Amino acid sequence: MDKIQKSPWESQVVLLLFALFLFSFVITGISGFAWNILGLNEFTLGFVILSFLLVVSAGAVLTYSFVSFSQNREVRHLMLLLMSANLILWTFLFLLSHPSSANWSVFFSDKDRNRTLAIAFVLIIIPSVLLGSFTGDLKPSRPSVFLLITWGAIIMPGISL
């Protein structure tokens, strides 16, 4: 199998970005900026914006995985497809149930619902990562596709809802 050649500057760019992020985290921690408590309005605005960015990113992964699975039929692409679809649903439900959304999501915002969704997130991510790492490049059989679609498209959204 041919090994993919990396450009000589790729590792340097990754190292530079890692150092930049690490430096910014250290500076915000030392300066005390990371410990400022936001007001409810500022937190809610940031939370909505970050949720929107997460949904957009998951939508891009969903589109890529759908195209890749329809072309290659690999387990990894099916798992990414199901995981990103569940992540989109999970993000909207998490946004609705978060206690900071109590002003506009009166019936759904609750700490217990939010904690339950946090546990459901673990049930979405961990099996996908484990199964994708062990059987990523394999071609799925009909029973395994049925099992994966049952888990990712019926059981997990049902648990989240």
Salt bridges, closest charged atoms under 4 A:
GLU74 OE1 - HIS77 NE2 3.34
ASP112 OD1 - ARG115 NH1 3.59
ASP137 OD1 - ARG76 NH1 2.84
